[in-house]
Amino acid sequence: MKLKKILISLLFLSLGMGLYAKGAAQQIRMATGGNTGTYYAFGSAVGQILSNKTGFAVTIQSTGASKANIQLIAAGEVELAIVQNDVMDYAYRGVDLFNGEKITAFTTMAALYAEVCQVVANPAAGIRSVEDLKGKNVSVGDAGSGTEFNARQILEAYGITFDDINKQNLSFGASADALRDNKIDAFFCVAGAPTTAIVDLAIGKDIIVLDIDDAHAAQLKQKYPFYTQFPVPAGSYRGQSAAVKTVAVKATFIVSNKLSEDTVYQLTKTLLESKAEIETAHAKGAELSSAYAVEGISVPFHPGAEKYFREIGALK
């Protein structure tokens, strides 16, 4: 009799655990960026909406952004991450920032919004175009950063190497301070536009944001397919009376290859069909679109994302 009670108790315990497992939400860990940056704020807004609409338990992690996020997915510590599409290209091919460290444990979910390549210069230094940077004091972003590689590629399109400039490696804020104090003549900044560091600089300093014309943009896109063309709207900065043609890379959601097709399909569908709610929660949601989500992507889409984009005609 005692054994029968034990067996019945074990049966009910087993059934209870089964029901709990069935009802437990699937956990999706999202890697973003520093907790004062756009990746973290945007990711937090999207994560809440995805959780509410899919029933998945999306949790947000503050991280070192693109390169660190790719490494976190490879280590199995997160399932979803925001990265620049150029940095994920480097990882997938094992070049540049990932020289000798090829990582293919991830695939693309969707491109999100533009991170604009802005070349900011002091017009008093006689700079009117990228060609004029030759021989000048130019900050190309932190050493080893994605911005430094963007700067190298853009200069290369104009026939300029780092040996042709007095290269300095400064953060965006330090670059703005240095240009304000006439310690440098120009700097590269890759970020959503308008960028706070440039807005603040332009308040008390005359600046120019340099054009990257159609011919040089086409050259860049041919060699580096992760670039897209992007106009910085007129009035983004004090004294900017016309739109500036430039190029951009994209903040992009990538996912672990371990996620199922159905899970990524649901995440992708919910993301693209929740634009209004996301835009209300974060301004960058305004840039979400199915066409933008698939353009300039050089890393294969996850089968679940591909299924959704083919279903709506964004991919043929």
C-alpha positions as CSV (number, residue, x, y, z in Angstrom):
1,M,0.0,0.0,0.0
2,K,2.8,2.3,0.9
3,L,4.6,1.5,-2.4
4,K,1.3,2.2,-4.3
5,K,1.1,5.7,-2.6
6,I,4.7,6.5,-3.6
7,L,4.1,5.4,-7.2
8,I,0.9,7.6,-7.4
9,S,2.8,10.5,-5.9
10,L,5.6,10.1,-8.5
11,L,3.0,9.9,-11.3
12,F,1.4,13.2,-10.2
13,L,4.9,14.8,-9.8
14,S,5.8,13.7,-13.3
15,L,2.5,15.0,-14.8
16,G,3.0,18.3,-12.9
17,M,6.6,18.8,-14.3
18,G,5.3,18.0,-17.8
19,L,2.6,20.6,-17.6
20,Y,5.1,23.1,-16.2
21,A,7.5,22.4,-19.0
22,K,4.8,22.7,-21.6
23,G,3.6,26.0,-20.2
24,A,7.1,27.5,-19.6
25,A,8.0,30.3,-22.1
26,Q,10.9,29.7,-24.4
27,Q,13.8,31.9,-23.3
28,I,15.5,34.2,-25.9
29,R,18.5,36.0,-24.6
30,M,19.3,39.2,-26.5
31,A,22.8,40.8,-26.6
32,T,22.7,44.6,-27.3
33,G,25.4,47.2,-26.4
34,G,26.4,49.5,-23.6
35,N,23.4,50.6,-21.4
36,T,23.7,54.2,-22.5
37,G,23.7,53.4,-26.2
38,T,21.1,53.0,-29.0
39,Y,21.5,49.2,-29.2
40,Y,20.5,48.7,-25.6
41,A,17.6,51.2,-25.7
42,F,16.3,49.9,-29.0
43,G,16.8,46.2,-28.0
44,S,15.0,46.8,-24.7
45,A,12.0,48.3,-26.5
46,V,11.8,45.5,-29.1
47,G,12.4,42.8,-26.5
48,Q,9.4,43.9,-24.5
49,I,7.2,43.9,-27.6
50,L,8.5,40.5,-28.8
51,S,7.8,39.0,-25.3
52,N,4.3,40.4,-25.2
53,K,3.3,39.3,-28.7
54,T,5.1,35.9,-29.0
55,G,5.0,34.6,-25.5
56,F,8.8,34.0,-25.6
57,A,10.7,35.3,-22.6
58,V,13.1,37.8,-24.2
59,T,15.7,39.0,-21.8
60,I,18.1,41.9,-22.5
61,Q,21.9,41.9,-21.9
62,S,24.2,45.0,-21.9
63,T,27.3,44.0,-23.8
64,G,30.4,45.4,-25.7
65,A,28.2,45.5,-28.9
66,S,28.9,44.0,-32.3
67,K,32.1,41.9,-32.0
68,A,31.3,40.8,-28.5
69,N,27.7,39.9,-29.4
70,I,28.9,37.6,-32.2
71,Q,31.3,35.9,-29.8
72,L,28.4,35.5,-27.3
73,I,26.3,33.7,-29.9
74,A,29.2,31.4,-30.8
75,A,29.7,30.6,-27.1
76,G,26.0,29.7,-26.7
77,E,25.4,32.5,-24.2
78,V,22.7,34.4,-26.2
79,E,20.3,33.5,-29.0
80,L,19.6,36.9,-30.5
81,A,21.9,40.0,-30.9
82,I,22.2,43.4,-32.6
83,V,25.3,43.9,-34.6
84,Q,26.6,46.0,-37.5
85,N,26.2,44.2,-40.8
86,D,29.8,44.9,-41.8
87,V,31.1,43.4,-38.6
88,M,29.0,40.3,-39.0
89,D,30.4,40.0,-42.6
90,Y,34.0,40.1,-41.2
91,A,33.1,37.4,-38.7
92,Y,31.4,35.1,-41.2
93,R,34.5,35.4,-43.5
94,G,37.1,35.5,-40.7
95,V,38.7,38.8,-41.9
96,D,39.5,42.3,-40.6
97,L,38.1,42.5,-37.0
98,F,37.9,38.7,-37.0
99,N,41.2,38.0,-38.8
100,G,41.8,34.2,-38.4
101,E,38.6,33.8,-36.3
102,K,35.9,32.6,-38.7
103,I,32.5,32.4,-36.9
104,T,29.5,30.8,-38.7
105,A,27.3,29.9,-35.6
106,F,24.9,32.7,-36.6
107,T,22.6,33.7,-39.4
108,T,20.7,36.9,-40.3
109,M,17.2,37.7,-39.0
110,A,16.6,41.3,-40.3
111,A,18.4,44.6,-40.8
112,L,16.9,47.3,-38.6
113,Y,18.2,50.8,-39.1
114,A,21.0,52.8,-40.6
115,E,24.3,53.5,-38.9
116,V,25.5,56.4,-41.1
117,C,29.2,56.9,-42.2
118,Q,29.7,60.6,-41.5
119,V,32.9,62.4,-42.4
120,V,32.9,65.6,-40.4
121,A,35.5,68.3,-41.2
122,N,36.6,71.8,-40.3
123,P,35.9,74.0,-43.4
124,A,38.5,76.4,-42.2
125,A,41.1,73.7,-42.9
126,G,40.3,73.9,-46.6
127,I,38.4,70.6,-46.7
128,R,35.5,70.4,-49.1
129,S,35.7,66.7,-50.1
130,V,37.1,63.4,-49.0
131,E,40.0,63.9,-51.5
132,D,41.0,66.9,-49.4
133,L,41.7,64.7,-46.3
134,K,45.1,63.8,-47.8
135,G,47.8,65.2,-45.5
136,K,45.3,66.3,-42.8
137,N,45.0,65.3,-39.2
138,V,42.1,62.8,-39.2
139,S,40.6,60.7,-36.4
140,V,39.3,57.4,-37.7
141,G,37.6,56.1,-34.5
142,D,38.9,53.8,-31.8
143,A,41.8,51.5,-32.8
144,G,40.4,48.2,-34.0
145,S,36.8,49.5,-34.1
146,G,34.3,49.0,-36.9
147,T,34.6,52.7,-37.6
148,E,38.3,52.4,-38.3
149,F,37.6,49.8,-40.9
150,N,34.9,51.9,-42.5
151,A,37.3,54.9,-42.6
152,R,40.0,52.7,-44.3
153,Q,37.5,51.5,-46.9
154,I,36.0,54.9,-47.7
155,L,39.5,56.5,-48.0
156,E,40.6,53.5,-50.2
157,A,37.7,54.3,-52.6
158,Y,39.2,57.8,-53.0
159,G,42.8,56.4,-53.5
160,I,43.9,57.4,-50.0
161,T,45.6,55.2,-47.4
162,F,46.1,55.7,-43.7
163,D,49.7,56.5,-44.6
164,D,48.5,59.6,-46.5
165,I,46.9,61.2,-43.4
166,N,48.0,61.9,-39.9
167,K,45.8,59.2,-38.4
168,Q,44.5,59.5,-34.9
169,N,42.4,57.0,-33.0
170,L,39.8,58.9,-30.9
171,S,36.3,58.1,-29.8
172,F,33.4,60.1,-31.3
173,G,33.2,62.4,-28.3
174,A,37.0,62.9,-28.1
175,S,37.1,63.5,-31.9
176,A,34.4,66.2,-31.6
177,D,36.4,67.9,-28.8
178,A,39.6,67.7,-30.8
179,L,38.0,69.3,-33.9
180,R,36.5,72.0,-31.7
181,D,40.0,72.8,-30.3
182,N,41.6,72.6,-33.8
183,K,43.7,69.6,-32.8
184,I,42.4,67.6,-35.8
185,D,40.9,68.7,-39.1
186,A,38.3,65.9,-39.6
187,F,36.9,62.7,-38.1
188,F,34.9,59.7,-39.1
189,C,31.7,58.8,-37.1
190,V,29.5,55.8,-37.8
191,A,26.3,56.2,-35.9
192,G,22.6,57.0,-36.3
193,A,22.1,60.5,-37.7
194,P,21.8,63.1,-36.3
195,T,24.5,62.1,-33.9
196,T,24.6,63.8,-30.5
197,A,28.4,64.4,-30.5
198,I,28.1,66.1,-33.9
199,V,25.0,68.1,-33.0
200,D,26.8,69.5,-29.9
201,L,29.9,70.3,-31.9
202,A,28.0,72.2,-34.5
203,I,26.4,74.5,-32.0
204,G,29.6,76.4,-31.4
205,K,31.8,75.3,-34.4
206,D,31.4,75.6,-38.2
207,I,31.5,72.1,-39.6
208,I,30.9,70.4,-42.9
209,V,29.7,66.8,-43.4
210,L,31.4,65.5,-46.6
211,D,29.6,63.9,-49.5
212,I,30.4,60.4,-50.7
213,D,29.2,60.8,-54.3
214,D,27.3,58.1,-56.3
215,A,30.4,56.9,-58.2
216,H,32.5,56.3,-55.1
217,A,29.5,54.8,-53.2
218,A,29.0,52.4,-56.1
219,Q,32.6,51.4,-55.9
220,L,32.3,50.8,-52.2
221,K,29.1,48.7,-52.6
222,Q,30.7,46.6,-55.3
223,K,33.7,45.7,-53.2
224,Y,31.9,45.7,-49.8
225,P,28.2,44.6,-50.3
226,F,27.2,45.5,-46.8
227,Y,27.2,49.2,-47.6
228,T,24.0,51.1,-48.7
229,Q,23.6,54.7,-49.8
230,F,22.0,57.1,-47.3
231,P,21.2,60.8,-47.3
232,V,21.8,62.8,-44.1
233,P,18.7,65.1,-44.3
234,A,19.1,68.8,-44.6
235,G,19.1,70.5,-41.2
236,S,20.4,67.5,-39.3
237,Y,23.2,69.8,-38.1
238,R,23.5,73.6,-37.7
239,G,24.6,75.2,-41.0
240,Q,23.7,72.1,-43.0
241,S,21.3,73.6,-45.6
242,A,21.2,70.6,-48.0
243,A,21.1,66.8,-47.7
244,V,24.4,65.1,-47.7
245,K,25.0,61.9,-49.8
246,T,26.9,59.3,-47.9
247,V,26.9,55.5,-47.2
248,A,25.7,53.5,-44.2
249,V,26.0,50.2,-42.6
250,K,23.1,48.6,-40.8
251,A,22.2,47.7,-37.3
252,T,21.0,44.1,-37.8
253,F,19.5,41.3,-35.8
254,I,21.4,38.0,-36.0
255,V,20.3,34.7,-34.4
256,S,21.9,31.5,-33.3
257,N,21.7,28.7,-35.8
258,K,20.4,26.6,-32.9
259,L,17.0,28.4,-32.9
260,S,14.3,26.5,-34.7
261,E,12.8,27.7,-38.0
262,D,9.4,28.2,-36.3
263,T,10.9,30.3,-33.5
264,V,12.8,32.7,-35.9
265,Y,9.8,32.9,-38.2
266,Q,7.6,34.1,-35.3
267,L,10.3,36.6,-34.1
268,T,10.8,38.0,-37.7
269,K,7.1,38.2,-38.4
270,T,6.4,39.9,-35.1
271,L,9.3,42.3,-35.5
272,L,8.2,43.6,-39.0
273,E,4.5,43.6,-38.2
274,S,5.0,45.6,-35.0
275,K,6.6,48.7,-36.6
276,A,4.0,51.1,-35.1
277,E,4.5,49.9,-31.6
278,I,8.3,49.8,-31.9
279,E,8.4,53.3,-33.4
280,T,6.3,54.6,-30.4
281,A,8.8,53.0,-28.0
282,H,12.0,54.1,-29.9
283,A,12.5,56.5,-32.8
284,K,14.7,54.0,-34.8
285,G,11.6,51.9,-35.2
286,A,10.6,54.3,-38.0
287,E,13.3,52.8,-40.2
288,L,11.9,49.3,-40.1
289,S,10.7,47.9,-43.4
290,S,10.7,44.5,-45.1
291,A,12.6,45.9,-48.1
292,Y,15.3,47.5,-45.8
293,A,15.5,44.4,-43.7
294,V,16.9,42.3,-46.6
295,E,19.1,44.9,-48.5
296,G,22.9,45.0,-48.0
297,I,23.0,41.7,-46.2
298,S,25.9,39.4,-47.1
299,V,25.4,36.7,-44.4
300,P,22.7,34.0,-45.2
301,F,19.3,34.4,-43.6
302,H,18.1,31.9,-40.9
303,P,15.6,29.5,-42.6
304,G,12.8,31.0,-40.3
305,A,13.6,34.6,-41.4
306,E,13.9,33.5,-45.1
307,K,10.5,31.8,-44.9
308,Y,8.8,35.0,-43.7
309,F,10.6,37.3,-46.2
310,R,9.7,34.9,-49.1
311,E,6.2,34.7,-47.9
312,I,5.7,38.5,-48.1
313,G,7.8,38.8,-51.3
314,A,10.7,40.7,-49.9
315,L,13.0,37.8,-51.0
316,K,12.5,36.1,-54.4
